[in-house]
Amino acid sequence: MIRTILAVVYLALAILLVLPWLILRSLITGDPNFMYQTGMKVLRGTLWILGVRVRSAGLENIPAGVCVFAANHVSNVDPIAFVPAIPRRVALLAKKQVFRIPILSTAMRMAKLIPVDREDREAAAASVETAVKYLREGLSFAIYPEGTRSRDGRLQPFKKGAFLMAIRAGVPVVPVSIVGAQDLMRKGEWFVRPGDVLVRFGPAVDASKYTEHHRGELLARVQELVAAGLPENQKRNLSG
């Protein structure tokens, strides 16, 4: 619990004292990459304070070009463990509520993170189209196809939006299996336990070989690969 409080204070100070200067630098240079890389260092520092150790596997499976990273979602620890483990800059689709945080919301928009309103289908569709635009411009994305965190750590059925993005942009989808985070911070909890997280990158699936009409087949293939990278206690029979 003390570690969590220290981590929250650390993040708050980073947002209040460091992020405004990074935003200014990005405005002057027109390049948010330095701000993004600094943000990843801050997240790694947060993990260290929390006592969370992250190990990556399967990095050789990541294509050289633009792609969509599709991961299971089991905990609020996922973003700070998963995103810094990706060896390139990525954007995300994030809940619109996150964009209400002053200063941070400005930085997220500059880094091309996209707010999503799950209750507004038209707004959600517009978010997908914006993501496709960014993919075509060369920016990879990290996505949670389940749409929300799993309550018990087991894999939930995927939704089709992420795969529609990949098909329209013609980019590969990299299945990502996040293992262990559900034991560190369960849904509904506010504190983080120290422990280990494994981020396993599976073999990429070429979405350009699928049509929008067959996006369900792409979904099923990626879901199968994500499940294959999980231990038995995180799997669930999704066939029904």
Residue frames as qw, qx, qy, qz and C-alpha x, y, z in Angstrom:
[[0.000, 0.883, 0.469, 0.000, 0.00, 0.00, 0.00],
 [0.308, -0.783, 0.115, 0.528, 2.85, 2.39, 0.81],
 [0.414, -0.093, 0.610, 0.669, 4.43, 1.61, -2.56],
 [0.213, 0.643, 0.656, 0.333, 1.18, 2.52, -4.33],
 [0.141, -0.937, -0.227, 0.227, 0.95, 5.86, -2.51],
 [0.390, -0.577, 0.361, 0.620, 4.57, 6.66, -3.40],
 [0.384, 0.187, 0.698, 0.575, 3.92, 5.73, -7.04],
 [0.104, 0.829, 0.533, 0.131, 0.85, 7.99, -7.21],
 [0.244, -0.884, 0.017, 0.398, 2.84, 10.90, -5.74],
 [0.455, -0.295, 0.551, 0.634, 5.67, 10.23, -8.20],
 [0.308, 0.461, 0.686, 0.471, 3.27, 10.26, -11.17],
 [0.033, -0.920, -0.385, 0.069, 1.51, 13.38, -9.93],
 [0.327, -0.752, 0.207, 0.534, 4.82, 15.25, -9.59],
 [0.430, -0.025, 0.651, 0.625, 5.87, 14.10, -13.06],
 [0.199, 0.691, 0.627, 0.301, 2.60, 15.41, -14.54],
 [0.149, -0.949, -0.238, 0.140, 2.72, 18.72, -12.68],
 [0.346, -0.798, 0.279, 0.407, 6.44, 19.53, -12.82],
 [0.403, -0.273, 0.692, 0.534, 7.87, 17.77, -15.87],
 [0.441, 0.474, 0.733, 0.206, 5.06, 17.26, -18.37],
 [0.206, 0.922, 0.198, -0.260, 4.37, 20.98, -19.02],
 [0.140, -0.721, 0.497, 0.461, 7.98, 21.43, -20.17],
 [0.405, -0.006, 0.849, 0.339, 7.73, 18.37, -22.39],
 [0.378, 0.728, 0.571, -0.045, 4.53, 19.72, -23.93],
 [0.069, 0.920, -0.107, -0.371, 6.25, 23.06, -24.59],
 [0.287, -0.465, 0.710, 0.444, 9.23, 21.31, -26.17],
 [0.440, 0.301, 0.820, 0.207, 6.92, 19.27, -28.37],
 [0.292, 0.870, 0.349, -0.191, 5.08, 22.42, -29.47],
 [0.050, -0.835, 0.348, 0.424, 8.35, 24.14, -30.36],
 [0.221, -0.362, 0.821, 0.383, 9.87, 21.19, -32.22],
 [0.703, 0.241, -0.234, -0.627, 6.65, 19.78, -33.62],
 [0.617, 0.191, -0.763, -0.020, 7.85, 16.34, -32.51],
 [0.688, -0.535, 0.164, -0.462, 6.27, 14.51, -29.54],
 [0.864, 0.134, -0.475, 0.102, 8.71, 11.57, -29.66],
 [0.283, 0.341, -0.602, 0.664, 10.96, 12.90, -26.89],
 [0.507, -0.295, 0.288, -0.757, 7.91, 13.47, -24.70],
 [0.921, -0.036, -0.229, -0.314, 6.75, 9.92, -25.41],
 [0.725, 0.224, -0.563, 0.329, 10.13, 8.36, -24.60],
 [0.006, -0.352, 0.535, -0.768, 10.37, 10.37, -21.39],
 [0.719, -0.224, 0.073, -0.654, 6.88, 9.19, -20.49],
 [0.907, 0.048, -0.415, -0.049, 7.99, 5.58, -20.94],
 [0.432, 0.290, -0.614, 0.593, 10.91, 6.19, -18.57],
 [0.365, -0.318, 0.349, -0.802, 8.50, 7.63, -16.01],
 [0.883, -0.115, -0.138, -0.433, 6.31, 4.52, -16.31],
 [0.779, 0.162, -0.550, 0.253, 9.33, 2.25, -15.82],
 [0.100, 0.331, -0.549, 0.761, 10.21, 4.28, -12.73],
 [0.654, -0.258, 0.113, -0.702, 6.65, 3.78, -11.51],
 [0.916, 0.005, -0.383, -0.120, 7.01, 0.03, -11.94],
 [0.518, 0.270, -0.607, 0.539, 10.24, 0.10, -9.93],
 [0.248, -0.325, 0.410, -0.816, 8.56, 1.99, -7.09],
 [0.815, -0.134, -0.020, -0.563, 5.67, -0.50, -7.12],
 [0.443, -0.372, 0.814, -0.050, 8.03, -3.46, -7.09],
 [0.837, 0.411, 0.282, -0.228, 6.61, -4.76, -10.37],
 [0.302, -0.453, 0.697, 0.468, 9.13, -6.62, -12.53],
 [0.735, 0.547, 0.097, -0.388, 8.26, -6.91, -16.23],
 [0.426, -0.288, 0.756, 0.405, 9.76, -9.49, -18.56],
 [0.606, 0.541, -0.146, -0.564, 9.23, -9.53, -22.32],
 [0.539, -0.099, 0.807, 0.220, 9.23, -12.59, -24.58],
 [0.543, 0.514, 0.638, 0.184, 8.78, -13.04, -28.32],
 [0.029, 0.782, -0.068, -0.619, 10.13, -9.66, -29.39],
 [0.203, -0.228, 0.742, 0.597, 11.37, -11.35, -32.57],
 [0.257, 0.497, 0.822, 0.109, 7.72, -11.76, -33.60],
 [0.112, 0.807, 0.238, -0.528, 7.18, -8.01, -33.96],
 [0.640, 0.580, 0.327, 0.383, 7.21, -6.90, -37.64],
 [0.454, -0.064, 0.024, 0.888, 9.52, -4.08, -38.70],
 [0.045, -0.354, -0.324, -0.876, 6.65, -1.90, -39.90],
 [0.420, -0.211, 0.206, -0.858, 3.43, -0.49, -38.52],
 [0.406, -0.185, -0.890, -0.099, 1.18, -2.92, -36.67],
 [0.581, -0.530, -0.014, -0.617, -1.60, -3.29, -34.13],
 [0.197, 0.186, -0.877, 0.397, -0.67, -4.88, -30.79],
 [0.667, -0.368, -0.285, -0.582, -3.73, -6.72, -29.45],
 [0.202, 0.226, -0.820, 0.484, -3.47, -7.73, -25.78],
 [0.495, -0.546, -0.675, -0.041, -5.66, -9.24, -23.10],
 [0.083, -0.570, 0.193, -0.794, -6.67, -6.86, -20.31],
 [0.650, -0.345, -0.667, 0.115, -6.66, -8.10, -16.72],
 [0.510, -0.597, -0.333, 0.522, -5.59, -5.17, -14.53],
 [0.095, 0.995, 0.026, -0.014, -4.90, -1.44, -14.32],
 [0.534, -0.586, 0.467, 0.393, -1.27, -2.51, -14.11],
 [0.756, 0.373, 0.470, 0.261, -1.47, -3.58, -17.77],
 [0.397, 0.903, 0.063, 0.156, -0.85, -0.19, -19.44],
 [0.168, -0.894, 0.414, -0.018, 2.24, 0.67, -17.40],
 [0.666, -0.312, 0.659, 0.161, 3.65, -2.83, -17.91],
 [0.718, 0.431, 0.526, 0.151, 2.58, -3.47, -21.51],
 [0.394, 0.916, 0.071, 0.032, 3.18, -0.19, -23.33],
 [0.136, -0.853, 0.491, 0.118, 6.81, 0.38, -22.19],
 [0.689, -0.185, 0.683, 0.156, 7.55, -3.23, -23.19],
 [0.689, 0.644, 0.319, 0.095, 6.76, -2.41, -26.84],
 [0.579, -0.320, 0.234, 0.712, 10.05, -1.44, -28.55],
 [0.192, 0.314, 0.404, 0.837, 8.55, 1.44, -30.53],
 [0.226, 0.114, 0.260, -0.932, 6.22, 4.36, -30.08],
 [0.072, -0.409, -0.872, -0.260, 2.54, 3.41, -30.10],
 [0.339, -0.226, 0.047, -0.912, -0.75, 5.22, -29.70],
 [0.000, -0.217, -0.940, 0.263, -3.77, 3.92, -27.80],
 [0.379, -0.515, -0.440, -0.631, -7.53, 4.13, -27.73],
 [0.206, -0.042, -0.704, 0.679, -8.30, 5.30, -24.19],
 [0.129, -0.691, -0.703, 0.107, -11.47, 5.88, -22.20],
 [0.117, 0.746, 0.182, 0.629, -12.70, 9.45, -22.60],
 [0.563, -0.811, -0.158, -0.012, -12.63, 9.90, -18.81],
 [0.754, -0.241, 0.038, 0.610, -8.82, 9.80, -18.84],
 [0.370, 0.434, 0.228, 0.789, -8.81, 12.90, -21.05],
 [0.302, -0.877, -0.266, -0.264, -10.39, 14.93, -18.24],
 [0.706, -0.510, -0.073, 0.487, -7.08, 15.04, -16.36],
 [0.160, 0.977, -0.092, -0.105, -5.53, 18.51, -16.85],
 [0.091, -0.747, 0.618, 0.229, -2.11, 18.69, -18.53],
 [0.466, -0.122, 0.867, 0.126, -2.08, 14.92, -19.12],
 [0.597, 0.594, 0.523, -0.135, -4.95, 15.22, -21.60],
 [0.295, 0.885, -0.218, -0.286, -2.99, 17.77, -23.64],
 [0.178, -0.551, 0.789, 0.206, 0.04, 15.50, -23.77],
 [0.566, 0.148, 0.811, -0.020, -2.07, 12.47, -24.75],
 [0.566, 0.751, 0.280, -0.191, -3.69, 14.32, -27.64],
 [0.153, 0.841, -0.453, -0.252, -0.29, 15.56, -28.84],
 [0.263, -0.353, 0.890, 0.116, 0.95, 11.95, -28.75],
 [0.507, 0.103, -0.567, -0.642, -2.14, 11.00, -30.84],
 [0.045, 0.173, 0.939, -0.295, -3.89, 8.97, -28.18],
 [0.311, -0.262, -0.504, -0.762, -7.58, 8.78, -29.06],
 [0.365, -0.025, 0.607, -0.706, -10.49, 9.15, -26.61],
 [0.286, -0.174, -0.862, -0.381, -13.24, 6.56, -26.92],
 [0.501, -0.082, 0.330, -0.796, -16.85, 6.95, -25.78],
 [0.030, 0.011, 0.997, 0.076, -18.12, 3.39, -25.41],
 [0.270, 0.491, 0.704, -0.438, -21.71, 4.55, -24.92],
 [0.407, 0.723, -0.016, -0.558, -21.83, 6.52, -28.18],
 [0.815, 0.175, 0.502, 0.232, -21.60, 4.20, -31.20],
 [0.498, 0.837, 0.102, 0.205, -21.10, 7.05, -33.68],
 [0.156, -0.908, 0.384, -0.066, -18.31, 8.58, -31.60],
 [0.729, -0.340, 0.581, 0.123, -16.70, 5.15, -31.19],
 [0.770, 0.466, 0.366, 0.235, -16.82, 4.60, -34.96],
 [0.257, 0.945, -0.113, 0.170, -15.22, 8.02, -35.50],
 [0.468, -0.727, 0.501, 0.037, -12.44, 7.03, -33.07],
 [0.822, 0.029, 0.525, 0.218, -11.77, 3.91, -35.15],
 [0.592, 0.745, 0.185, 0.246, -11.55, 5.99, -38.33],
 [0.068, -0.944, 0.312, -0.090, -9.06, 8.35, -36.66],
 [0.678, -0.454, 0.567, 0.113, -6.98, 5.35, -35.60],
 [0.801, 0.375, 0.401, 0.241, -6.98, 4.03, -39.18],
 [0.318, 0.929, -0.052, 0.181, -5.74, 7.43, -40.35],
 [0.325, -0.815, 0.480, -0.033, -2.87, 7.36, -37.86],
 [0.821, -0.114, 0.539, 0.153, -1.99, 3.77, -38.80],
 [0.693, 0.625, 0.255, 0.253, -1.76, 4.76, -42.45],
 [0.105, 0.952, -0.218, 0.189, 0.50, 7.64, -41.41],
 [0.598, 0.419, -0.601, 0.325, 2.91, 5.16, -39.81],
 [0.258, -0.454, 0.567, -0.637, 1.93, 5.06, -36.12],
 [0.428, -0.100, -0.898, -0.011, 1.37, 1.67, -34.48],
 [0.547, -0.473, 0.029, -0.691, -1.39, 1.07, -31.93],
 [0.122, 0.047, -0.928, 0.348, -1.79, -0.92, -28.72],
 [0.581, -0.229, -0.258, -0.737, -5.33, -2.21, -28.24],
 [0.263, -0.041, 0.877, -0.399, -7.33, -4.23, -25.70],
 [0.332, -0.093, -0.683, -0.644, -9.83, -6.10, -27.92],
 [0.229, -0.394, -0.862, 0.222, -11.83, -7.31, -24.90],
 [0.108, -0.693, -0.319, -0.638, -12.95, -3.70, -24.42],
 [0.478, -0.737, 0.175, -0.444, -12.70, -3.80, -20.63],
 [0.015, -0.488, 0.827, -0.279, -10.75, -5.49, -17.86],
 [0.671, -0.152, -0.711, -0.149, -11.47, -9.11, -17.03],
 [0.569, -0.660, 0.152, -0.467, -12.84, -9.50, -13.50],
 [0.905, -0.349, 0.241, -0.032, -11.21, -12.88, -12.88],
 [0.263, -0.638, 0.623, 0.368, -8.12, -12.62, -15.09],
 [0.591, 0.172, 0.759, 0.211, -9.51, -15.04, -17.67],
 [0.088, -0.071, 0.511, 0.852, -9.65, -14.11, -21.34],
 [0.426, 0.529, 0.475, -0.560, -12.93, -12.52, -22.44],
 [0.602, 0.538, 0.528, 0.263, -14.45, -12.56, -25.97],
 [0.307, -0.194, 0.220, 0.906, -12.86, -10.01, -28.30],
 [0.371, 0.769, 0.316, -0.414, -14.73, -7.17, -29.99],
 [0.735, 0.438, 0.385, 0.346, -14.27, -6.44, -33.69],
 [0.105, 0.988, 0.013, -0.114, -13.17, -2.78, -33.69],
 [0.379, -0.688, 0.517, 0.341, -9.42, -3.40, -33.44],
 [0.579, 0.041, 0.736, 0.350, -9.52, -5.88, -36.29],
 [0.406, 0.825, 0.387, 0.066, -11.54, -3.57, -38.49],
 [0.111, -0.928, 0.244, 0.258, -8.81, -0.99, -37.92],
 [0.481, -0.419, 0.680, 0.362, -6.08, -3.41, -38.96],
 [0.574, 0.397, 0.672, 0.247, -7.93, -4.58, -42.08],
 [0.284, 0.931, 0.230, -0.020, -8.69, -1.07, -43.27],
 [0.123, -0.892, 0.385, 0.202, -5.10, 0.03, -42.70],
 [0.870, 0.407, -0.276, 0.023, -3.69, -3.22, -44.11],
 [0.038, 0.676, -0.647, 0.351, -1.29, -3.77, -41.19],
 [0.570, -0.016, -0.813, 0.118, -0.35, -6.90, -39.18],
 [0.627, -0.641, 0.036, -0.441, -1.85, -7.69, -35.80],
 [0.360, 0.342, -0.781, 0.380, 0.55, -8.84, -33.09],
 [0.726, -0.528, -0.381, -0.222, -1.17, -10.98, -30.41],
 [0.133, 0.499, -0.583, 0.627, 0.06, -10.11, -26.91],
 [0.724, -0.434, -0.534, -0.055, -0.47, -12.25, -23.82],
 [0.087, -0.630, 0.420, -0.647, -0.14, -10.43, -20.48],
 [0.764, -0.217, -0.606, 0.052, 0.49, -12.92, -17.70],
 [0.545, -0.193, -0.554, 0.598, 0.38, -12.30, -13.96],
 [0.002, -0.285, 0.079, -0.955, -0.90, -8.73, -13.74],
 [0.583, -0.486, -0.406, -0.509, -4.28, -9.94, -12.46],
 [0.734, -0.371, -0.481, 0.303, -2.57, -11.04, -9.25],
 [0.406, 0.016, -0.213, 0.889, -1.04, -7.61, -8.66],
 [0.214, 0.183, 0.202, -0.938, -4.15, -5.43, -8.95],
 [0.143, 0.392, 0.902, 0.112, -7.59, -6.94, -9.32],
 [0.099, -0.499, -0.415, -0.754, -10.56, -5.09, -10.76],
 [0.500, -0.756, -0.334, -0.259, -12.03, -2.85, -8.04],
 [0.713, -0.473, -0.151, 0.495, -8.78, -2.58, -6.06],
 [0.149, 0.984, -0.045, 0.088, -6.81, 0.66, -5.73],
 [0.359, -0.757, 0.536, 0.104, -3.43, -0.66, -4.53],
 [0.749, 0.494, -0.436, -0.075, -0.75, -2.67, -6.36],
 [0.856, -0.432, 0.271, 0.081, 1.08, -5.68, -4.98],
 [0.013, -0.681, 0.668, 0.299, 4.76, -6.25, -5.90],
 [0.814, 0.088, 0.574, -0.036, 5.31, -9.12, -8.31],
 [0.274, -0.249, 0.691, 0.621, 6.14, -10.27, -11.83],
 [0.633, 0.598, 0.223, -0.438, 4.44, -9.66, -15.16],
 [0.472, -0.084, 0.706, 0.522, 5.22, -11.41, -18.42],
 [0.487, 0.663, 0.010, -0.569, 4.43, -9.66, -21.70],
 [0.549, -0.062, 0.765, 0.330, 4.56, -12.29, -24.44],
 [0.409, 0.560, -0.238, -0.680, 4.42, -11.22, -28.11],
 [0.750, 0.157, 0.643, 0.003, 3.02, -13.92, -30.40],
 [0.389, 0.059, 0.627, 0.672, 3.43, -14.41, -34.16],
 [0.237, 0.377, -0.001, -0.895, 1.93, -11.58, -36.20],
 [0.466, 0.466, 0.751, 0.041, -1.18, -12.13, -38.33],
 [0.140, -0.042, 0.392, 0.908, -1.31, -10.28, -41.67],
 [0.319, 0.539, 0.550, -0.552, -4.62, -8.40, -41.65],
 [0.275, 0.494, -0.367, -0.739, -4.19, -7.37, -45.30],
 [0.124, 0.044, -0.943, -0.305, -5.17, -10.95, -46.24],
 [0.050, 0.483, 0.830, -0.274, -8.63, -10.46, -44.71],
 [0.072, -0.470, -0.381, -0.793, -11.60, -8.42, -45.89],
 [0.302, -0.233, 0.356, -0.853, -13.95, -6.49, -43.63],
 [0.807, -0.108, -0.262, -0.518, -16.54, -9.18, -44.26],
 [0.868, -0.026, -0.474, 0.146, -14.13, -11.74, -42.79],
 [0.010, -0.663, 0.451, -0.598, -12.96, -9.69, -39.82],
 [0.821, -0.407, 0.182, -0.356, -14.49, -12.30, -37.53],
 [0.958, 0.144, -0.153, 0.196, -11.97, -14.83, -38.85],
 [0.383, 0.571, -0.376, 0.621, -9.10, -12.46, -38.09],
 [0.476, -0.595, 0.284, -0.583, -10.53, -11.88, -34.62],
 [0.963, -0.218, 0.033, -0.157, -10.77, -15.62, -33.97],
 [0.824, 0.321, -0.266, 0.384, -7.20, -16.24, -35.11],
 [0.146, 0.593, -0.395, 0.687, -5.71, -13.47, -32.94],
 [0.669, -0.499, 0.205, -0.512, -7.84, -14.49, -29.97],
 [0.991, -0.025, -0.130, 0.035, -6.57, -18.05, -30.37],
 [0.642, 0.410, -0.336, 0.554, -2.96, -16.86, -30.38],
 [0.201, -0.620, 0.337, -0.680, -3.44, -14.62, -27.33],
 [0.867, -0.354, 0.100, -0.337, -5.00, -17.55, -25.48],
 [0.922, 0.186, -0.258, 0.220, -2.10, -19.81, -26.52],
 [0.391, 0.492, -0.413, 0.659, 0.31, -17.50, -24.71],
 [0.464, -0.555, 0.246, -0.645, -1.63, -17.59, -21.44],
 [0.009, -0.156, 0.944, -0.292, -1.40, -20.09, -18.58],
 [0.239, -0.365, -0.874, -0.213, -4.40, -22.34, -17.96],
 [0.169, -0.570, -0.622, 0.509, -5.72, -20.18, -15.11],
 [0.096, 0.487, -0.027, -0.868, -6.14, -17.25, -17.51],
 [0.135, -0.016, -0.770, -0.624, -7.82, -19.17, -20.31],
 [0.521, 0.256, 0.527, -0.621, -11.54, -19.61, -20.85],
 [0.375, 0.283, 0.824, 0.316, -13.56, -21.64, -23.32],
 [0.179, 0.458, -0.011, -0.871, -14.62, -18.94, -25.80],
 [0.033, 0.057, 0.850, 0.522, -16.07, -21.24, -28.44],
 [0.043, -0.604, -0.796, -0.022, -19.59, -20.79, -27.18]]
